[in-house]
Amino acid sequence: MKDTLTKLQAPLKSDVDKCPTLRGELKQLGDAFQDISDKSKQELSLIATLRVVGSWPLWQEREMGLRDQSNSASTAKLTPLLWGKMKTT
């Protein structure tokens, strides 16, 4: 009985000893994913800002600015999906 207990405890002790190491590695991996996610969000925000800034003069030229707030929904004829396809002058 004592031999059986010893045989079962040996692999268990090995697994318990590995836990702190694996926990540290998992935290590093999670931090790396978070950094990648944060950088991707920053890049997407920059791209969106540049597209809006680049298309703003054309938007104003075509009188799609929000001059009249009460009628803004009816004046917005272009969707953001078309902004990348517009030619700026």
C-alpha positions as a Markdown table, in Angstrom:
| # | Residue | x | y | z |
|---|---|---|---|---|
| 1 | Met | 0.0 | 0.0 | 0.0 |
| 2 | Lys | 2.8 | 2.4 | 0.9 |
| 3 | Asp | 4.5 | 1.6 | -2.4 |
| 4 | Thr | 1.4 | 2.4 | -4.4 |
| 5 | Leu | 1.0 | 5.7 | -2.5 |
| 6 | Thr | 4.6 | 6.6 | -3.3 |
| 7 | Lys | 4.1 | 5.7 | -7.0 |
| 8 | Leu | 1.0 | 8.0 | -7.2 |
| 9 | Gln | 2.6 | 10.9 | -5.3 |
| 10 | Ala | 5.8 | 11.2 | -7.5 |
| 11 | Pro | 4.0 | 12.3 | -10.7 |
| 12 | Leu | 1.7 | 14.5 | -8.7 |
| 13 | Lys | 4.6 | 16.3 | -7.0 |
| 14 | Ser | 6.3 | 16.8 | -10.4 |
| 15 | Asp | 3.1 | 18.4 | -11.8 |
| 16 | Val | 2.7 | 20.6 | -8.7 |
| 17 | Asp | 6.3 | 21.7 | -9.1 |
| 18 | Lys | 5.7 | 22.7 | -12.8 |
| 19 | Cys | 2.6 | 24.9 | -11.9 |
| 20 | Pro | 4.4 | 28.1 | -10.9 |
| 21 | Thr | 6.6 | 27.9 | -14.0 |
| 22 | Leu | 3.6 | 27.3 | -16.3 |
| 23 | Arg | 1.6 | 30.1 | -14.6 |
| 24 | Gly | 4.5 | 32.6 | -15.3 |
| 25 | Glu | 4.8 | 31.5 | -18.9 |
| 26 | Leu | 1.0 | 31.8 | -19.4 |
| 27 | Lys | 1.0 | 35.3 | -17.9 |
| 28 | Gln | 3.8 | 36.3 | -20.3 |
| 29 | Leu | 1.8 | 35.0 | -23.2 |
| 30 | Gly | -1.3 | 36.8 | -22.1 |
| 31 | Asp | 0.7 | 40.1 | -21.7 |
| 32 | Ala | 2.1 | 39.6 | -25.2 |
| 33 | Phe | -1.4 | 39.1 | -26.7 |
| 34 | Gln | -2.6 | 42.2 | -24.8 |
| 35 | Asp | 0.3 | 44.3 | -26.2 |
| 36 | Ile | -0.5 | 43.1 | -29.8 |
| 37 | Ser | -4.2 | 43.9 | -29.3 |
| 38 | Asp | -3.4 | 47.4 | -28.0 |
| 39 | Lys | -1.1 | 48.1 | -30.9 |
| 40 | Ser | -3.7 | 46.9 | -33.4 |
| 41 | Lys | -6.4 | 49.1 | -31.8 |
| 42 | Gln | -4.0 | 52.1 | -32.0 |
| 43 | Glu | -3.2 | 51.4 | -35.7 |
| 44 | Leu | -6.9 | 51.0 | -36.6 |
| 45 | Ser | -7.7 | 54.3 | -34.8 |
| 46 | Leu | -5.0 | 56.1 | -36.7 |
| 47 | Ile | -6.2 | 54.6 | -40.0 |
| 48 | Ala | -9.8 | 55.7 | -39.3 |
| 49 | Thr | -8.7 | 59.2 | -38.3 |
| 50 | Leu | -6.6 | 59.6 | -41.5 |
| 51 | Arg | -9.5 | 58.4 | -43.6 |
| 52 | Val | -11.9 | 60.9 | -41.9 |
| 53 | Val | -9.5 | 63.8 | -42.1 |
| 54 | Gly | -8.7 | 62.9 | -45.8 |
| 55 | Ser | -12.3 | 62.8 | -46.8 |
| 56 | Trp | -13.5 | 65.8 | -44.8 |
| 57 | Pro | -12.8 | 68.4 | -47.5 |
| 58 | Leu | -14.7 | 66.3 | -50.1 |
| 59 | Trp | -17.5 | 65.8 | -47.6 |
| 60 | Gln | -17.8 | 69.6 | -47.1 |
| 61 | Glu | -17.5 | 70.3 | -50.8 |
| 62 | Arg | -20.5 | 68.1 | -51.5 |
| 63 | Glu | -22.5 | 69.9 | -48.7 |
| 64 | Met | -22.7 | 66.9 | -46.5 |
| 65 | Gly | -21.4 | 68.7 | -43.4 |
| 66 | Leu | -23.7 | 68.9 | -40.4 |
| 67 | Arg | -24.6 | 72.5 | -40.7 |
| 68 | Asp | -28.2 | 72.0 | -39.9 |
| 69 | Gln | -28.4 | 69.5 | -36.9 |
| 70 | Ser | -32.1 | 69.0 | -37.2 |
| 71 | Asn | -31.8 | 67.8 | -40.8 |
| 72 | Ser | -28.5 | 66.0 | -40.5 |
| 73 | Ala | -29.9 | 62.5 | -41.3 |
| 74 | Ser | -31.4 | 63.5 | -44.6 |
| 75 | Thr | -28.2 | 65.3 | -45.8 |
| 76 | Ala | -25.8 | 62.3 | -45.1 |
| 77 | Lys | -25.8 | 60.7 | -48.5 |
| 78 | Leu | -22.4 | 59.0 | -48.4 |
| 79 | Thr | -21.6 | 56.1 | -46.1 |
| 80 | Pro | -18.2 | 55.7 | -44.5 |
| 81 | Leu | -17.8 | 52.5 | -46.7 |
| 82 | Leu | -17.5 | 54.7 | -49.8 |
| 83 | Trp | -14.9 | 57.1 | -48.3 |
| 84 | Gly | -12.0 | 54.9 | -49.5 |
| 85 | Lys | -13.4 | 54.9 | -53.0 |
| 86 | Met | -13.8 | 58.7 | -53.4 |
| 87 | Lys | -11.3 | 60.7 | -55.4 |
| 88 | Thr | -10.1 | 63.8 | -53.6 |
| 89 | Thr | -9.4 | 66.9 | -55.6 |
